[in-house]
Amino acid sequence: MTSTAHSRRASLTAAAAALLAGAFAVPSQAAESQAAPLAEPRAEQSKVLVFSKTAGFRHDSIPDGIAAVRQLGAEHGFGVDATEDAAAFTPKKLAQYDAVVFLSTTGDVLNEGQQRAFEKYIGDGGGYVGVHAAADTEYDWKWYGGLAGAYFESHPAIQPATTKIEDRGHPATAHLGESWNRTDEWYNYRSNPRKKAHVLAALDEGSYTGGTMGGDHPLAWCQEYAGGRAFYTGAGHTKESYADPAFRQHLLGGIQYATGAVRADCRPETGYTPLYDGHGLDGWKQAGPGSFEESPDGTLTTRGGMGLLWYAAREFGSYSLKLDWKMASAGGDDNSGVFVGFPASDDPWSAVEKGYEIQIDASDVEEKTTGAVYGFQSADLDARDAALNQPGEWNTYEIRVEGERLRVFLNGALVNNFTNADPARSLKDGYVGLQNHGEGDEVAFRNVRVRELR
């Protein structure tokens, strides 16, 4: 990509007393004056190309899809061009776009030179959005098959079905509940993309007839691929899809991810066990004042007090802890954190004195802001700012603990790599918990899950 297109897209040891004074405290005006900046807004409007050439079956919903993307662009601040001319696939022409939407393309739509140009475009950081029959495209181009994630195999008749939402932090699925009921043409795929892509939603084959993927039937997924970002959804066959607000938001979120407007963790994810999945707080205990409010959509939100909601059912040693979070107040400057490696206690200060906090805070000093190991080590601020979504948008943390090493990934990007050297603390075993910081701080959490590491 050209530089124009890209533009759119010390460990500090502290005494326990200092931690006690600050870990649950609201930042002072002095601290706010030293705030680490949030990710800068994009100076230029993003731009996408909708490509809808067909060399096989042609969907009559293509005009509706183009119109929907144009309207989404007008509403959300990105430009849209549409074409069926493969001559648009040259390095110079592609460089003006942040993402290319393959809207129900079919068959062989690009020649070898155009294919090489698109490969270079993705390699230079471009984005791809595949909609429905984009999986019925370019069967002899192996690189494209990897980008799309899977090739079409067959489909039954159009009918209602239930989709299970697996990731409610990604912008394409964050607006949905645990399941999504709709009518569409449901593709079966020649392979399962789960091992190489991050599955966002999967079909419940028991809810309709004609599914052939053995009960694990991904429908929508995302991945980082060959230097760029890729999103695919199998929905979008019918004209009615493009008038459906839920589907339009699904499509918008995929475009926002592909353009880089919203970040997400799209690494493959398997083997995690839910600690909180929206169905009650079994195994969890509240230490100290305040609380967490459960909402019907499976979200936990901090309410008042300065306490800690911790998972008391068991300790963890070597593990990967993942969770989705967002700053949820109207002002967007909220404070919370994730504690790890602390002993069982009904006193939240025990976690401060003997564990480690991975901070969530928009405006504090470097070692006490989002991505920091609170009071000990700042995040890599350049990496953090590049990965962080704005207040009100969901983010995903992976907190990976192996021995005394603690790594923090924000939306899939490594932002902190910390090693404990304090003999009074240990990361090798302990509990995990979520902080409710105090009145006026409102942070929401979803989908807390853990995978033990060997």
Beta strands, then each sheet from edge to edge (+ up, - down):
strand 1: 46-51
strand 2: 78-83
strand 3: 99-103
strand 4: 127-131
strand 5: 152-154
strand 6: 159-165
strand 7: 179-184
strand 8: 188-189
strand 9: 198-203
strand 10: 217-225
strand 11: 228-233
strand 12: 273-276
strand 13: 284-287
strand 14: 291-294
strand 15: 300-303
strand 16: 307-311
strand 17: 319-327
strand 18: 335-342
strand 19: 356-361
strand 20: 395-402
strand 21: 405-410
strand 22: 413-419
strand 23: 431-436
strand 24: 443-452
sheet 1: 2+ 1+ 3+ 4+ 11+ 10- 9+ 6- 7+
sheet 2: 5+ 8-
sheet 3: 12+ 24- 15+ 14-
sheet 4: 12+ 24- 17+ 20- 21+ 22-
sheet 5: 13+ 16- 23+ 18- 19+
end
